[in-house]
Amino acid sequence: MSTNIFTPFTEEELMPKEEKLEVIKKGKQFSIGIPKETCLNERRTCITPDAVQVLVEHGHEIIIESGSGEGSFFTDLQYSESGAKITNDPKEAFGQDLILKINPPTEDEIEYMKPNTYLVSALQINLRDKEYFLKLAEKKINAIAFEFIVDEYKQLSLVRLIGEIAGTVSILYASELLALSNGLMLGGITGVRPAEVVILGAGIVGEFATKAAIGLGASVKVFDNSLSKLRRLHTIVDSRVPTSIIDPKELSKSLRRADVVIGALPRLNMTPIVTEDMVMKMKKGSVIIDITIDNGKVIETSELTTMEDPYVIKHGVIHCGLPNLTSRMPRTTTKAISNFFLSYILNYDEEGGFENMLIRKNEMKQSLYMYKGRHTKKIICDRFGLTYHDINLLIF
């Protein structure tokens, strides 16, 4: 009896294969709320009228609280003509599926949010308390922080974008304050020495602060504990800037000569680099701008300030501790942030929504600090004593 069985299929075709589920590319999946900023005299917003027009054309519903764009010189009429719905009720803006905000919501604003809402905002961890995270958890919020958004190249893309502006603005504002305090111009002219600028940090903020200071003609010195960052900065500015590891003796010597000090090193859960004793030895009328104060002090004597009172004077030295320094250039910053979020939202459209992106893209998981009310960032949990949940065990 023959054992040969005729089949039109090859052996390879008969091998079992994994089942592939279809990813449904949905159209309009979210209504997007843009509430008016109420904290820190904030003047920036997340989206421009041009971006609204593109999103509306892609099927999204945009709800904007009246007056949201005024600080950036965008009118309600411009948003309305671009296709957005204007509301006077903050509850309506906060009641959408996706909320785009600059500053984190207040406790009252969290109450307006629906369960399982996606919140995208800055975190400014140094300004938060445990109650903020517990309130979000009660609402089962999915929270994404500007500080944690990474791209496919593992770069903190939005942090970099805002950092580029912050670095440049810090020098421009320091120039204003220096003229106010002792009448010095930042850059020197023929026969007059340039001002001395010390920059602490050779990251993105430090890089752009260095470029701006050099462009204005100042004498610049950069400190950082990362040799690779210092080497990179050296290459970018053609070795025109002396650099140093943060050695207290060398730093103290440079600070005594400095007219401007820019703090551009996040010091989360770490002690400040510049001590009060170092500040006391600085020249009277010199200027300190602590850019990363919302992520921890670089200078011991710096403190949080507001747009209404942007600086304090301690030991004869002007201290600026604005956590939203880029809000001094609100239109430029709004355009930059809007460009980012336009591509960000259109990208999730192509992937079929946030939930599909969370499953398919690891960098999306890393952007979350809360998923359906569970705390997913260890650094936050350690600081505030919250229960940590590994995001990879919640989404797979």
Secondary structure, DSSP 8 states (H G I E B T S, - for coil): -------SS-TTTTS-----------S---EEEE----STT----S--HHHHHHHHHTT-EEEEETTTTGGGT--HHHHHHTT-EEES-HHHHHTSSEEE-SS---HHHHHTS-TT-EEEE---GGG--HHHHHHHHHTT-EEEEGGG---TTS--HHHHHHHHHHHHHHHHHHHHHHHHHH---SS-BTTB---EEEEE--SHHHHHHHHHHHHTT-EEEEE-S-HHHHHHHHHHTTT-S-EE---HHHHHHHHHH-SEEEE----TTS--SB-HHHHHTS-TT-EEEETTGGG--SBTT-----SSS-EEEETTEEEE--TTGGGGSHHHHHHHHHHHHHHHHHHHHHHTSHHHHHHH-HHHHHHEEEETTEE--HHHHHHHT--B--HHHH--
